[in-house]
Amino acid sequence: MNKSVLFSVIPELKANDWKGAIKELVDSVSLENKESILTAIMNREKEGSTAIGNSIAVPHARIDGITELHAVLGRSGKGIEMGGNIVNIFLLILIPRDAAASHLDFLSASVRALSIPANRERIMESSDETEMLEVLC
């Protein structure tokens, strides 16, 4: 597991729409400034949807005041419409504002891992949060 990333998992998102899903992901992070984080993520979504196809969305933003990368893996069995796609796997990534390139490497490595059909199946079929995260590590 990537030691420089603080991970958490939501095994089943309760939200019925993508904005609710993103709020649920942000609310699960153990940080104080959730309103400003949510605003940063929503502003990033205005630039273009982070739903990237293959039932995946990777909402992300650079965040002021954090020193470590935070990642939340959320799963929706029913799927949530976002950017013209049905999304089952959300990976929220909060990147420190002054992050080095290694943090961006995590973003691209995560997208690569999620692009593999067997990894997506493993996340969707797993009943174990640790196993779900192993796909990203």
VENPETA-V744668 format. One record per residue. N is the residue number from 1. RES is the residue in one small letter. SS is DSSP state (~ for helix, > for strand, _ for the rest). BURIAL is b if it has 16 or more other C-alpha atoms within 10 Angstrom, else e. Layout:
N,RES,SS,BURIAL ; N,RES,SS,BURIAL
//
This chain:
1,m,_,e ; 2,n,_,e ; 3,k,_,e ; 4,s,_,e ; 5,v,>,b ; 6,l,>,b ; 7,f,>,b ; 8,s,>,b ; 9,v,>,b ; 10,i,>,b ; 11,p,_,b ; 12,e,_,e ; 13,l,_,b ; 14,k,_,e ; 15,a,_,b ; 16,n,_,e ; 17,d,_,e ; 18,w,~,b ; 19,k,~,b ; 20,g,~,e ; 21,a,~,b ; 22,i,~,b ; 23,k,~,b ; 24,e,~,b ; 25,l,~,b ; 26,v,~,b ; 27,d,~,b ; 28,s,_,e ; 29,v,_,b ; 30,s,_,e ; 31,l,_,e ; 32,e,_,e ; 33,n,_,e ; 34,k,~,e ; 35,e,~,e ; 36,s,~,e ; 37,i,~,b ; 38,l,~,b ; 39,t,~,e ; 40,a,~,b ; 41,i,~,b ; 42,m,~,b ; 43,n,~,e ; 44,r,~,b ; 45,e,~,b ; 46,k,~,e ; 47,e,~,e ; 48,g,_,e ; 49,s,_,b ; 50,t,_,b ; 51,a,>,b ; 52,i,>,b ; 53,g,>,e ; 54,n,_,b ; 55,s,_,b ; 56,i,>,b ; 57,a,>,b ; 58,v,_,b ; 59,p,_,b ; 60,h,>,b ; 61,a,>,b ; 62,r,>,b ; 63,i,>,b ; 64,d,_,e ; 65,g,_,e ; 66,i,_,b ; 67,t,_,e ; 68,e,_,e ; 69,l,>,b ; 70,h,>,b ; 71,a,>,b ; 72,v,>,b ; 73,l,>,b ; 74,g,>,b ; 75,r,>,b ; 76,s,>,b ; 77,g,>,e ; 78,k,>,e ; 79,g,>,b ; 80,i,>,b ; 81,e,>,e ; 82,m,>,b ; 83,g,_,b ; 84,g,_,e ; 85,n,>,b ; 86,i,>,b ; 87,v,>,b ; 88,n,>,b ; 89,i,>,b ; 90,f,>,b ; 91,l,>,b ; 92,l,>,b ; 93,i,>,b ; 94,l,>,b ; 95,i,>,b ; 96,p,>,b ; 97,r,_,e ; 98,d,_,e ; 99,a,_,e ; 100,a,_,e ; 101,a,~,e ; 102,s,~,e ; 103,h,~,b ; 104,l,~,e ; 105,d,~,e ; 106,f,~,b ; 107,l,~,b ; 108,s,~,e ; 109,a,~,e ; 110,s,~,b ; 111,v,~,b ; 112,r,~,e ; 113,a,~,e ; 114,l,~,b ; 115,s,_,b ; 116,i,_,e ; 117,p,~,e ; 118,a,~,e ; 119,n,~,b ; 120,r,~,b ; 121,e,~,e ; 122,r,~,e ; 123,i,~,b ; 124,m,~,b ; 125,e,~,e ; 126,s,_,e ; 127,s,_,e ; 128,d,_,e ; 129,e,~,e ; 130,t,~,e ; 131,e,~,e ; 132,m,~,b ; 133,l,~,b ; 134,e,~,e ; 135,v,_,b ; 136,l,_,b ; 137,c,_,e
//
